[in-house]
Amino acid sequence: MSEVSLFELLKEGDIDNCYQFSDKASLGGKDLVEYLNTLLYYSVSIDWTSDIKDHPLIVINSIKNILSDNRNKPSKILLNYCLDILIKGTIRDDIKYICLLYTSDAADE
């Protein structure tokens, strides 16, 4: 059986299995770095239509900066809070997004 990625679990909305990743990340080290990298990547992929100042990327990056104060024993509450924020988001359809950008650029010419 292949290993399931945190990104895929978030995409599927499987918060219970996502918490297993935060448990590993709470031990610090490489698991914490991989966890935060995945959260940042996922937050960039979210289809966000609200005010840009509330974008999950800004929130997750801020929490990452707070967690960096104690990398050996990061706050499990903050690690889980990141999941709670991201689980609500939907991934944007990049094909539609690229087409929209392309047609917007063509209309500007």
Steps between C-alpha positions, in 0.01 A plus 500: 500500500640838406541776755223759502613861481382776728414706192263230373337458841437874521361497149263216595397675822625213720584702811531196730786351299657845457538520877736202483739720302478776761579242770822411318579866434461580870819300560695760301783438256453387142133409550423855614673650197319267258169569671539878477620482139190299406271743682657796322473326162138408565413853612640640174277258309176611667241673286466824697241762411485695827718789611867429429606598853307197630659251259599172669857540371544809718355326804701179454822691439442702818444184702813348344698800621361459853576127498861569400562644848495145638569250223575214737160515670253691281152577625263218409209742531650722228584201281140380519365852450680514165311189392172644621556807283601311188241223513231757416666608175457354156783459253480723198477340158831604345385435144209743543729744684764497225233541232352792690841666526567436133167646387543799733843571349363464149216742578753757625688502168 
